[in-house]
């Protein structure tokens, strides 16, 4: 039995020795990972310039008429071009007259003048909801005097941009204007 045991131990030792041992691990060369490329730089968004405010303008009329002259139509076109860029600004058109004629007549003429300019702006494409009209008649002259130069200056529509909704009460500064 002893010989079987020693034979068994010998076989086991032989088997254990014959089993291939793994070769010692070689030191692997350090892997140098390339740094990932930096993220693509997107240009900073350019802040859109706010559209310029609509500049107030005046258009002028001949004596006792509300017809638009070619010059007046050109000024209204420029005003429309500005107003189209600022849909947040509404427009007030103030019709004015010279001192000749009765108060009632001039209030009516000033309203016709304001309505004519309004209609022209609407025909160009301005939203009617953005426009309000008022007649000052002869109550707010720009030029004092009783001659043709003063009268010519006072026969006008003033187109005034207003912030906010049309029809909202005006500030004290606007009323005293």
C-alpha angles and dihedrals in degrees: 000000000000091000092052090051094048090045090051092049090048092050090048091050091048092049091047092049095044092055105102115247116219115256113255110271115258117229103257117229108258110263109231108202115207113240111253113256113266114262114271109268112236113206114252109259112260109238108240112243110244111245113260117260116265107259117229114244139185127219123197135222137203120248116295096355141103096199118126117239121215089255091053091050090053092052091047090051091054091047090050091051090055094044091051089060091053109049089166092067121079125204133234118197114202116196116210136184138193121257097266117102133032124304092249094047092050093047089054093045092048089052092050089051093050091046091050092053090045092052091049092052090048090051088053089055107265112147108255089219089068095057131078127174134207135176121224092179107195094327098099109044117180095201126041120216140081101249138093094267092057093042092051091053092050097050096084151108117235112210108203125183113224128194117230130013124342111246095035112130115269125242120253089255091055092047093050091050 
